[in-house]
Structures are given as C-alpha cells and as structure tokens.
Amino acid sequence: MDAIQQHMIDSYRAAQHGELPPPLPGRHDWAVVRDVRDRRRFDAVTAGLPARRRRRTALRELFTHGHHSTPPDNSTPPGDSSRSGA
C-alpha cells in the first residue's frame, strides 16, 4: 500500500468518526527538514562547535589537506627510464 492509498483509508475513517481528514502525504516534508536542520545547528552551538557549514568544511579539509603545495616536477614520464641520468 502506498501513501496515497493509506491517506484515502485514513480520510474514510476520519469521515466515519466525524473528524477532520489527515494532511496530504508530503505536505509537511520540508518543514520537517528545516526543523531537523535547525535542531542540528542548535546542538552544534550548545556543544561549542560552528553552527554552519560544518560538513562542507570537514570535507574540504579532508580532501585538500597536504595538497596546497605545488605539484612535483614531472619532466620525465613514468616508466621512461631512457631520459634518466643513470
């Protein structure tokens, strides 16, 4: 049974009992996402952590750590020993 079918059954039951029908499926999804985001920010602030962009900053530090220097000089292609001085 999908969400629409469940909503139809719940609406029928509510009508039988003289109650208001339930909200449509998916109606409050974005409100829930915003509430979860706000809660995570609040928990971060109370823990003394930065409240915003923690995930992006952590990923940036993970992938760019140690890669700030210039790349090594690759004047000879790998596996080409004919140009080496030895």
N, C-alpha and C positions, 0 to 999 in steps of 0.2 A: 504494500500500500504506500503510495507516495503522499507528499504533504498536502496536496490539494484534496485528495480523497479523504484524508484524516480531517481536514478542515470542514469538508462537507458533512461528515458524520457528526463532528462536534457542533456544527451550526444546527443540525437537525435536533440533536439532543437539547441544545440550549433553547430552541423554539418550543420543544415539548414541555420544558420546565418553565417557560416564560422568562427566560434570562436573555441577556444580550449575547449576540454571537461573538466568538473569539476573533481577535485581529487576523487579518490575512497573513498567510505564511510569508516570511521575509520582510514584513513591514518594518520591524524594529532591528533589523540586522546591523545597519550602520550605526545606530545608537549604541548597540552592544559593543561594536568595535571601538567606538570613541570612548565608551566607559572603561573598557579594558586598557586602552592606551593611557587614559588619564590616571587610572589606578597604578599602572606601572611607573609612570612619571612621579606620582606621589610617593610610592615606595622607594624610588631612587633618591628622592630628595630627603626623605626621612633617614635613609641609610648613609647620607653624606656623599652620594655619587652625583655626577652630572645628570640632569633630568632629560636632556635631549641629545639625540644622535649618538647614543652610546653604541649601538650595534654597528652603525656605519664607521664610527671612529675606530672601534675594535677591529673591524675587517681591514680598514686601511692600514692600521699599524701592523697587522698580521702579514699582509701581503707586500708592504713596502719596507719592512724592517730590514736594514742592511743593504738595500738596493739604491741608496741615494748616491753612491759613488759612481764615477764614470765607468763604463764597461771596459774590460781588459782589451789590450791591443791584439786583434786577431789578424795580423798581417799574413800569417800562413794558414791556409785552410786545414781543418782537422784531417789527419791521416796522410797529409802530403809531407813526407819526410825528405823529399828531394831538395827543398829550399832551405832546410835547416843547416846550420853551420857545422854540424858534427859529421 
